[in-house]
Each structure stands twice: as C-alpha cells, then as structure tokens.
C-alpha cells in the first residue's frame, strides 16, 4: 500500500480540525485603559477576560487602570492604548470638537445612579445647597464626575463652590476623612461598608444632575488610526464585550469572578453593587442615549463652543453593529 503524501496528511489534519469545531482565532492583543479599578461597569473587560470570553474571540487584553476619564482619554489620544473605557461623554465631545483623533465605539454607562457624593457623618452639610463655598470632589478633568459636578454648580446656583480633582474613590476618601475636601465622590462597591457603618453620609447621586439622568454619561473610545487599521479587531472586542455583559447578568458565577477581582468584598456585596446600582440597560454598549440634550448641554456647560452637527456626530460615534 502506498504511504500517504505529506499534502495528504496536511489535508487530513485540516479536515480533523474543521470537524472538531474549526481552527481557533489567532490571538491578538488590545491595550485597554480603564478608569476606577473595581467599579462594576469598568470591570467588564477584566471579568470577561477572566471568564475566557475575550480569548474565545481571539483577544488578549492588556488593561491599564487609571484615576479617571482625563487620564484614560489622554492615553487614547496619544495612541498609547487602543481602547479607553469609561470616558465621560462631555470630555469626548470636547476633545473631538478641538480636533483630537477620538471616536466613540460604544456607550459604557447610561444614567448616573451609580455615582454618589458624600460627607463625613458629622458634617453640617445636608444637601448640595449647603455646599456654597465648599470643596466638591470629582475624579479628573473631562470625566463623568467632572461633568456632573459642573452641572451641580449650574443647577443649584453654587457659583462659589469649589470643584476639585481628587482622583479615584480611595484617594478621595482619604481627603474627605482628613478634612482636606468637604464633599467626596465614590461609586460602589467602594464606600458601601462605610455607609453601612454610618461613617459617611450621601448627600447626592449623579442622577440629581438632571442633565445626566437617563442619558449616556460614559463611553468606550478609540483612536482614529486604531479604528482604521484594526477595525476587525475592534469589532471583535465589541462582540466579546456584549457577550460578557450578557454573562455578567445571567450567570451567578460572574459575581464570584468580580468579587475575586475586586478583592475584599463578598459575593453578596458584588450582587448588591450590580442589582442596586447597575441595571443591565445601564451598561448596554449599543446606543448613545440622549444626544438631543447632551449636545446642547455640552455648549451650556462650556465643553464645546458650538453644538456638534449631525455629520460630526456620525463621524464621532461609530458603534460596530451586532
């Protein structure tokens, strides 16, 4: 009997691989910058990677954690990373209007119920109206917290209040408890234990800024060059991201993965974080909601000099279809 040729052996191997489910996608690396390590919404890429979802789509993620939207967006603009997670919509509009090479490839969070502003339990400040002349924290310039504090100042006529960049929740808490800042900001799960212990007291949520309630407040962005040169990879990232969102709300195992990633919290706290502050619709990446009011509000809050046109918005917002 004639021995099989090398070509024949190759064909047999290829057929076997096909019958077994087809060849795996070649793994490609994406560099991700994400603000506020440990927040439920900013953890989607990390949790999806730990669950093997991004690997299934041929992606390996290198995740850099930042102190907020300003740092994240700058990393994208400088082309140091491929994708920025949780970039404030107002900051993205502002950068685009000034010619920065940014493109929105997905909504990251819609609504602002997850963000809260707090004081020490002993503080005389009871509501936002008591913050005249006081320091109010936000993370970084151009972030969603910056936009919300700016809206607080305008909405509640707090002209003499002092918005102050304080970085992430841990750094902010230190400044509040040491009396460097009057009003701090946070997002669950960070701070929930102190609220339960009565050490801090909430005076406002992000939804108290009416211009942000029910609207997309944070986005997923990329650099123009990255979108042009690696569009197929960006599309795969969004597919894996969507699949991860579905998994995080349907599979109880996601709570364990998230709790282990954050460290120091229980699965009960993980579930409370998800169910009380992040309805699934809030992290749906497929549509930027509220542009009819976001665009004029960006002018009112001085993020852009003029409203972006429909043509500009179509260029800025390029969400891959499902």
Protein Blocks (a to p, Z undefined) as FASTA:
>chain_A
ZZddfklmmmmmmmmmmmnnpaaddddddddddehihiaklmmmmmmmmnommmmnopac
dddddfbjklmmmmmmnopafbdghiafklmmmmmmnopacddfbdfbgcjklpccdddf
klmbfbfklmgoiacddfbehiaklmmmmmmmmmnopakbccddebjfklmmmmmmnopa
fbdcdddfehjlmmmnopaccfbdfklpmklgopafbdcdddfklmmmmmmmmmmmmmmm
mmmmmmmmmmmklmmmmmmmnoopafklmmmmmmmmmcfklmcckbcghklmmmmmmmmn
opafbdcdfklmmmmpccddZZ
